[in-house]
Amino acid sequence: MNRRLSDAIDKIRSLPEERQQQAAALLLDFLEHDDRDVQLTPEQLAEIEQALSDDEPYASDEEVRVFFDRLLK
């Protein structure tokens, strides 16, 4: 086991039981969904990075209010 993984496990051991259960679930989920086969192109990565850096909301507060007002009537 490498040092970084060993350090992480030591930290997990010091957590309360509930948090240990959460960490175990996350690790097992990670191991069960080994997505090493997924390879994004440089263009796909650039598109994701651009979308994540966009500070503009998808809709204004007013647009969201109007949308939900219509649903609730």
C-alpha positions in Angstrom: 0.0 0.0 0.0 1.4 3.4 -0.9 1.9 6.0 1.8 -0.9 8.4 0.7 -3.5 5.6 0.8 -2.2 4.5 4.2 -2.5 8.1 5.5 -6.0 8.3 4.2 -7.0 5.0 5.8 -5.5 6.2 9.1 -7.6 9.3 9.0 -10.7 7.4 8.2 -10.1 5.1 11.2 -10.1 8.2 13.5 -13.6 9.3 12.2 -16.9 8.5 14.0 -18.6 5.3 12.8 -21.1 7.1 10.6 -18.4 9.0 8.7 -16.4 5.7 8.3 -19.4 4.1 6.7 -19.7 7.1 4.3 -16.0 6.9 3.4 -16.3 3.2 2.9 -19.3 3.6 0.6 -17.5 6.2 -1.4 -14.4 4.1 -1.8 -16.4 1.0 -2.8 -18.4 3.0 -5.3 -15.1 4.3 -6.8 -13.7 0.8 -7.1 -16.9 -0.6 -8.6 -17.1 2.0 -11.2 -13.7 1.9 -12.7 -14.0 4.3 -15.6 -10.5 4.1 -16.9 -11.8 3.3 -20.4 -13.4 6.7 -20.6 -11.1 9.1 -22.4 -12.1 12.6 -23.2 -10.6 14.5 -26.2 -8.8 17.7 -25.6 -11.8 19.5 -27.2 -14.2 17.8 -24.7 -12.0 18.8 -21.8 -11.8 22.4 -23.0 -15.6 22.5 -23.3 -16.0 21.2 -19.8 -13.5 23.6 -18.4 -15.2 26.5 -20.2 -18.6 25.5 -18.9 -17.3 25.2 -15.3 -15.6 28.6 -15.5 -18.8 30.4 -16.7 -20.1 32.5 -13.9 -23.3 33.3 -15.6 -26.4 31.6 -14.2 -28.5 29.5 -16.5 -31.5 31.7 -15.7 -31.9 34.9 -13.9 -33.7 35.0 -10.5 -36.6 36.7 -12.2 -36.8 34.0 -14.9 -36.8 31.2 -12.3 -39.5 33.0 -10.2 -41.8 33.4 -13.3 -41.3 29.8 -14.2 -42.2 28.5 -10.7 -45.1 31.0 -10.5 -46.6 29.4 -13.6 -46.2 25.9 -12.2 -47.8 26.8 -8.9 -50.9 28.4 -10.4 
